[in-house]
Amino acid sequence: MQTGTAAMRDSHPTTTATTQLKDIEKTLPLRVLSKADWEQWTTKGYVIVRQAVPLANVERLVDLLWAFDEKDPADPSTWYAPQRREHKMKELNNTGMLEIYNHQYLWDNRQERRIYDVFVDIWDREDLWVTIDRANLNPPKKIKGNPNGFIHWDVDTSIRPLPIGVQAVLSLQKQDSETGGFQCVPYLFEHFEEWVKTQPEDRDPMHPDMTGQSVVNIDLEPGDLMVFNSLLAHGVRPNHSDTRVRMAQYISMHPAEWDNEAERQERIRLWRERDHPRRDAFPGDPRQWEKHNATTAKLSPLGEKLLGLTRW
């Protein structure tokens, strides 16, 4: 499970927000998050929403992803086919990224009311656009290497003011100590400014010095949504199970930018033509599977607003 498509470095930047997410003073009532959830979100930098989508949504998407990737869930010998296209962002190579972006089943989860309401809670506003992102299928590692995985930031933490963004992972299979997955360092989020003062001026702004730091491993069930602040140092533990895959869909939302007509039209084109975003992190599918095997997704009234087809 690569987190948030590695990707804040190459995904849509948040340009209309000026208040750090942890500093937002709520004006709207919480819809999904509890007060305790909100407290954790603002102090630890992450929150887990259990059963964010119906299990039926998860099951049909799992079946779709196996078919899309031309792999047999019952035959592990099919799980290790070479990736179809090289990633310009080298760290994404061989991480199980699936270049599928606009299928109906992906959109069904994006326009699920409970998913939307989570991000309304996070941003304290209703006028949001959903990211057009992909999925992941991560089989067990053949070579049992470093069991601890890695920790990094997806944003440059030397920038001031600090970047603003939120990322999220919808788990499609059980994620636990065997299958690995999301891990993070909440202490660094909670005490970032104090910690930075203890670091050398030439510190790596993308990879923290982990001396003395504790890593929190996150367990997820199918249908759980893991939401995290882009300033949370995080990473992935390898899948060291014997026969279990890890699967996920990446979903996030950010303030809508209706007046950015070029961006709005490009989003609509991607949806209508079943195409991939033209950014380095997204190489696309050389088979153009979606164009040949899917139709343009049907959007609900909420989905039309989340895409930018209709205005909030």
N, C-alpha and C positions, 0 to 999 in steps of 0.2 A: 504494500500500500504506500505508494509515494504520496506525500501529503500536499493537497491543494495544488496538484500538478506542478509541483516544484516551483514554481510558478508565479509567485507574486513578482518575481523578476521579469516575467514575460507575459503575465496576464493583464487584465484591464486595470489600470491604476485608478485609485479613488481620487477624483479631482474636485468633487463638490463638498467633501467633508473637511471640517477644520478642527473639530473637537475629537481628541483621542477617545476611542470607544470606552475605555475604562473610566473616563471622566464625564460621561454623559449623565446628566441629571434627568431622570425619567419624568416625562409629561404624559405619556400614554400608559394606561394600565397594562400590566403584564398579561399576555395571552397564553403562553405556553410555559415559560420559565416561572419557577417559584421565587419567592424572596431569597431563599437560600441559594438557588441556582444563580440568581443575579449577583449575589454577594461573591460566589465563587468565580463567576465570569469576570467581574471587575477586579478581583484580587489575584486570582490564580491564572487568568488568561484563557481558560477553557471551560466548557460545560458539555455534558452529555445529555441528549434528549432521547429517552428510551421510546422505542416503537413510534418513531417519527412518521413512518409510512406503513400502510397495511401490509401484512405478510404476503398477500397475493401479489402485490406490486413487486416485492422482492423476488419471489419465486419465478415469475415470468421473465424478469430481467436477467436473473441468473441463467435461465435456459437460453435466452437470446445471446448472452455474451459467450457462452460455450459455442453456439452455432456460428456467431460472428467470427470467432477466432479459429474456427475449424478444428476444434479439439473435442475429444470425447471424455466426459467426466468420469466414465467407468474404465478408461484406459490410460494410465499415467504415461505410457510410452508416447502419447500424442501431445503431452503437455510442454515439451521442450523444443518445439519448432523454432527456427531462427526468427527474430523479429523481421518484419517486412520492409522496414525503412529505417535508416540511421537517424538518430536524433542530433540536431545541432547542439542541444544542451546535453553534453556527453554524460552527465550524471543520470540522465533518464534512460540511457541504453540498458536494455535487458532488465527493466524494472516491472515488466508486465503491463505497460500502458496499452490500452485498447483504443484505437483511433476511430471511435464511434461517438457522435456528438448530437445527433438530431432525431434519433429514433423516437417513435411514440412513447415507448416505455421509459425513456430518459425524461421526456417532457412530462409524463404523468407524475413522476416524482417531483419535478421542479414546480409544477403547478398544484401540488398537494397543499391544501389549505394549512395544515399543521406545520409544514416546512416553511411556508411563507410567514406564518405568524411567529415562528422562532426568530426570523431575521427582522421582523417588525420590532420585536422585543429588543434585539441587539442594537439596532440603529435608532430606535425610538422615532420611527417615521414609517409611513405606509407606501410612499412613492419609491418603489425599488425596481431594479432590473436584475434578472438572474444571469449568472455567468453561463456561457455556452461552453461546457467542459466535457470531459470524457469519463472513462471507466478504467478499471484495473482488474487483471486476473493474475495472481501471483502464486505459482506452484512452489512446493518445497525446494530448498536449495539442494542441488546434487552434491556440491562440495560444502561440507559443514565448516564454514569459516568463522569469522568473528561473530559470536552470539549476541554482542551488545549493539550492533548496528551503528548508527551515526546520530549526531546532534548538530543542527544548524539553524540559521534563520533564513527565511525566504525573502527577507528585505535587508537592505543595507542599514545596519543600526548605527552607522556614523553620521547619517543624514540628520540635519536639524532644520525645521522640526521633524520629529520622527515620523516615518510613514504611517498611514492609517489604512487598515484593511482587515478583513475577516475571511477565514477559509473554513471549509467543512468537508467531512467525509461521511458518506452514508454507507454503513457496513452492510454487505450482502451475505456474508458468511460469518460464522462465529470467529471472533478474534480473541486469542488468549496467549498464554505463555508459550505454547507449542507453535502456533502459527505466526507469532510475532505481530508486528503492526505498530500502531502509533505509540510514541513515547515522548515525554516532554520534561521540561525543567521549570516547574512553577516558581521556584525560589527566584530565578533570574528575572522572571516577569515582575514579580512582586517587589523586588529590591533592585531593579535594573539601574537606576540612577546612582545608588550607593555603590553598587558593584562596579560600574564603569569607572568610578573614581579610583578604584584599586588596580585598574588595568593599565598597561603601558600605552602610550599615545599611538603606537603603531600596531595595536591589537587588530586581529582579524575581525572585521565587522560582520562577517557571515558565519563564523564558527567560534563559539565561546570557548574559553579555557575552562575545562570541566574539573579542574583541581578542586576537590572538596565538595563538589556538587552531587546532589542526589537526583536520579532519574525516576520518574513515575511512569510505569507501564499501564496502558489503558486496555481493559477488556471490553469487548462490544459483542452484542447479539445481533442477528440479522434484523435490519430495520432501524437500528440505533443510529442517531446522527451525532457525530463528534464535531463540535464547533470550537474553533480556536482563533485567538487574536494573532495577527501576523507577526507581532512582536514577541510571541512565545517561542523560545528556543525549543525545537522539537526534532523528531526524526523517525526512523523506522527500524524496528528490530527484524532481522531476517526470519523467513519461514523455515524453521528447523523441524517441522513435523515430518512424518513419514509419507502420509497419503492425503493430506488435507490442503486445499487451496485457500487463499485469502482473496476476497473479491470486494470491490467497492465502486461507488459512483461518487464523483466529486460535484458538489453543489454549493454555490455561494450566491450572495446577493449584495448589491451596493446601490447607493442612491441613483435613481434614474437621471439620465441626462438627455431629456427630450430635445433640447436645443442643439445638441451635438448631432446634426443631421447626417453627417458622413458615417458616424459610428452607428446611429440608429438604422440607417439603410443597410449597412453591412450586416448587422445582426439579423435583420429580416431576410436578407439574401441567404445567409448561412442556413437559416431555418427552412426557407422555401426550397433551396437547391440541395439541401442535405449535404452541405460542404463543411470543411474544417476551418477554424480561424487561421488567418495568415500571419502567424507569429512563430518565432523560432522553436518554442516549446511544443508546437503542434505540427508534426510532419505530415499528418494525414495518412489515409489508407490508399496505397497504390492500386488496390483492386476496385476502389470506389464502391465498396459493398453497399453502402446505404443508398447510393443513387440507383443501384440495380435491384435491390431487395426490399426497399421500404418506400413508403409514400410520405409526403409532407405531413408532419404531425398535426393532428387536430388540437387546437388550443381552446381552453375554456376562456370565459371573459377575464378571469384572473391571469391566465397564461398570456393572453394578448397584451395585457399591461406589463407583465414581467418581461416580455420580449421587446416591447416598444412599438408594437403594431397599433395600439390605441393608447391614448394619453391618460395618465392618472388624473 
